[in-house]
Structure formats: C-alpha cells, structure tokens
C-alpha cells in the first residue's frame, strides 16, 4: 500500500460514498473499487460493509482509519521537514464556494503562486455549509467559510469581509410573490430555503422572531441554486449579497428590504491549529492574512 491509497481510503471512510470519493479524488469508480479491494487483500479483512444502498466501515475499517491518520501525518511531517530545508514543494487543498473562487481567492492565489511556484493548489467547490465539515474530516487543508457564531477552539479563522444576508425576489414571474396590505405575505409566499448551515439558522431565527410560519417551497444546497430557483419564479429566497452580485443570474432577481435586517455574514478562511504547523499551509495562511489587511471589512450595506 502507498500514501495515495491511504488517502483514498481515508476520504471514503468519511464520505461513505464511492461515487463522491471517486469524483473528488479524481479516480474512476472502478479504480477506487480496485484500490479498496487491494487494501482489503493486504490486510486480510473487509474494511467496508456495502450493498446497493449504503456503505459502512467494519470494525477492521475503524482500526485501519487510525493507522491511516497516523501514517499520513508522519508522511506529512517528513515532507515538511524536508521542504523546510529548501523551497516549498507539494500540494495544498482548499474547499470553497464558486463565489469565493471568483471574488476572494484570485488575489491570494496570484501572490501565493509568485512566492511558492512549486506548490500545487487543489480546489474543491461546493456548498459553503459543508466547509467546516471538510476541515474536520481532513478532506481540505483550508476552507473559505461563513464564520460560525461560536468558533471551535481547534480551529483558527481569518475574517476577510462582511456581506449582508438579503431576501431576493424574481424580476419576472412576480405572481409568485403574495402581497398583502402590509407588504409581502411571508406565510403565503413560497420560500426557497437553504437546507442547512448558518444562512438557514439566521433565516429561521428571523421568521421565528416575527412569529411567521414560512411557506417553504423547497430546501436546497448552495446559494447559487437558490438564486436560480428564485429567478425562475419559484418564490423568494435568502442569500448573501456577495453571492447574488457575482451570480450570472443577478439581473434576473431583485433585493427587497426587510426589517429588521438579517445578521450579515462574516466570510473568511478556516484551518485547524494542527494544520498550521505544516509549512505549506502556514505559508498560504500568511498570504491570506496579508490579503485581509488590504481589504475593507464591509461589503454591501456595511453594517
């Protein structure tokens, strides 16, 4: 077995989904299956229980997870020791939303690549609500994240900017929005809600404080999907203003004022304190810190 195989196993042990691991680790499903079978053959025991609907770790699989974590960590320590004697070489992995790729990361990437040209950057994009999970599961070195209200002690954060959390309506298909004597009737107007994460928590709190039982049309993953559904006339939605303005569908939705305004998002980078001991991760963190110093904190309304 080699480090690549151990990393594939560790990813699968967290995702418990062969298709997801094959996509995110850039390996064919058949190649991933052969890798796991090869590991099981060397160990002499099955690592996963799998059927047509689910994948679960066996007792041997849980034990092998600890071995993988220790081996990969020792391998990283060796690489860090060696790279500490020369220029940085290797790879850093980031998880973020498409909006972060478009709005935050280009400046950081340019500076980091100029300073450390031999370091490869690997990016996975997806739902921002998964960003902290990706860090905890060791599937990414650094995530761009909406900073949680309560920050765990094992994580470090850099705040890049604040952006308002806004209600959006379709420019067309206005019949989807039910208007009463006092404005929008939020109990009748269909609402496209995030299925989880900080945005969902703050939207739920806003409705609860106004004693409104929202008419939830759909619960989806990802702000881009919310904007798309609103633009098609499925209802109203809630997204960060930064995401809306970077969306190709921005011209097809409009912002509506609500009172009180929702608590804005603080967007930043997230890393575990343990990962910061690795030279490549620390180097990227330093560049990200410089980016923060040159950025205005507020984006949008600024409050």
CORRA-V591611 format. One record per pair of residues at least 24 apart in sequence whose ideal C-beta (glycine too) atoms are under 10 Angstrom apart, sorted by the first residue. I is the first residue (numbers start at 0). J is the second residue. Records with the same first field share a line. If there is no record, write none. Layout:
# CORRA-V591611
I=J  J
This chain:
# CORRA-V591611
0=34  37  38  41  42  66  67  70
1=34  74
2=67  70  71  74  75  78
3=34
4=34  35  37  38  41  67
5=34  38  63  66  67  68  70  71  74
6=67  70  71  74  137  138
7=31  34  35  38  67
8=34  35  38  39  46  47  60  63  64  66  67  71
9=63  64  67  68  70  71  136  137  138
10=67  136  137  138
11=35  46  47  54  56  60
12=46  47  54  56  60  61  63  64  67  68  136
13=56  64  132  133  135  136  137  138
14=54  136  138
15=47  49  53  54  55  56
16=53  54
17=47  49  54
20=54  138
22=123
23=92  94  121  123  125  133  138  139
24=123  138
25=121
35=60
38=63  67
39=63
42=66
67=137
68=137
71=137
72=137  273  277
75=274  276  277  279  280
76=276  277
78=277  278  279
79=276  277  278  279  280  281
80=278
81=278
82=115  117  118  277  278  279  282
83=278
85=117
86=114  115  116  117  118
87=111  114  115  116  117  118  278  279  281  282  283
88=115  116  117  118  119  278  279
89=115  117  118  119  277  278  279  280
90=118  119  120  121  140  279
91=115  118  119  120  121  122  139  140  141  274  277  279  280  282  283  284
92=119  120  121  122  123  133  137  138  139  140  141  142  280
93=120  121  122  123  124  130  133  139  140  141  142  143  268  283
94=121  122  123  124  125  126  127  129  130  131  132  133  134  138  139  140  141  142  143  144  269
95=122  123  124  125  127  130  133  139  141  142  143  144  266  268
96=124  125  126  127  128  129  130  142  143  144  145  221  222  223  239  241  242  245  266
97=124  125  127  221  222  223  242  245  246
98=124  127  143  162  221  222  223  238  239  241  242  243  244  245  246  266
99=124  127  130  142  143  144  159  241  242  245  266  268
100=124  143  245
101=241  242  245  246
102=143  159  160  162  241  242  244  245  266  298
103=143  159  160  241  266  267  268  287  290  294
104=143  268  287  290
106=286  287  289  290  293  294
107=143  159  268  283  286  287  288  289  290  291
108=283  286
109=286
110=283  285  286  287  289  290
111=279  282  283  285  286  287  290
112=286
113=286
114=282  283  285  286
115=278  279  282  283  286
118=278  279  282  283
119=279
120=279  283
124=221  223
125=220  221
126=193  194  195  196  219  220  221  222  223  224
127=193  196  197  198  220  221  222  239  242  264  266
128=193  194  195  196  197  198  199  220  221  222
129=195  196  220  221
130=196  268  269
131=196  197  269
133=269
134=269  270  271  274
135=269  271
137=271  273  274
139=269  270  274
140=270  271  274  275  277  279  280  283  284
141=268  269  270  271  274  275  280  283  284  287
142=267  268  269  270
143=266  267  268  269  287
144=196  197  264  265  266  267  268  269  270
145=196  197  198  201  239  263  264  265  266  267  269
146=197  264  265  266  267  268  269
147=196  197  200  265  269
148=197  200  201  262  265
150=269
151=269  271  272
152=272
153=271  272  273
154=269  270  271  272  273  274
155=267  268  269  270  271  272  274  275  284
156=265  267  268  269  270
157=267  268  269  270  284  287  288  290  291  292
158=265  266  267  268  291  294  296
159=265  266  267  268  287  290  291  294  296  298
160=241  263  264  265  266  267  291  294  295  296  297  298  299
161=239  240  241  262  263  264  265  266  267  295  296  297  298  299  300  301  302
162=238  239  240  241  242  243  244  263  264  265  266  297  298  299  300  301
163=238  239  240  241  243  254  260  261  262  263  264  297  298  299  300  301  302
164=197  198  201  202  205  237  238  239  240  242  257  260  261  262  263  264  299
165=236  237  238  239  240  241  242  243  244  252  254  255  256  257  260  261  263  299  300
166=190  202  205  229  235  236  237  238  253  254  255  256  257  260  261
167=191  225  226  229  230  235  236  237  238  240  242  243  246  248  249  251  252  253  254  255
168=229  230  232  234  235  236  252  253  254  255
169=228  229  230  231  232  233  234  235  236  251  252  253
170=229  230  232  248  250  251  252  253
171=230  231  232  251  252
172=229  230  231  232  233  234  251
173=232  253
174=232
175=216  229  231  232  233  234  235
176=232  234  235  255
177=214  234  235
182=255  256  257  258
183=235  255  257
184=211  214
185=209  211  212  213  214  235  257
186=210  211  212  213  214
187=213  214
188=213  214  216  234  235
189=213  214  215  216  217  228  229  232  233  234  235  236
190=214  215  216  217  218  225  229  233  234  235  236  237
191=215  216  217  218  219  224  225  226  227  228  229  231  233  234  235  236  237  238
192=216  217  218  219  225  234  235  236  237
193=218  219  220  221  222  224  225  236  237  238
194=218  219  220  221  224
195=220
196=220  221  222
197=239  262  264  265
198=222  225  236  237  238  239  242  261  264
199=237
200=262
201=237  261  262  263  264
202=236  237  261
204=261  262
205=237  257  259  260  261  262
206=237
208=259
209=257  258  259
222=246
223=247  248
225=252
226=251  252
227=251  252
229=253
237=261
238=264
239=263  264  266  298  299
240=264  298  299  300
241=266  298  299
242=266
243=299
244=298  299
254=299
260=300  302
263=297  298  299  300  301  302
264=298  299
265=296
266=298
267=291
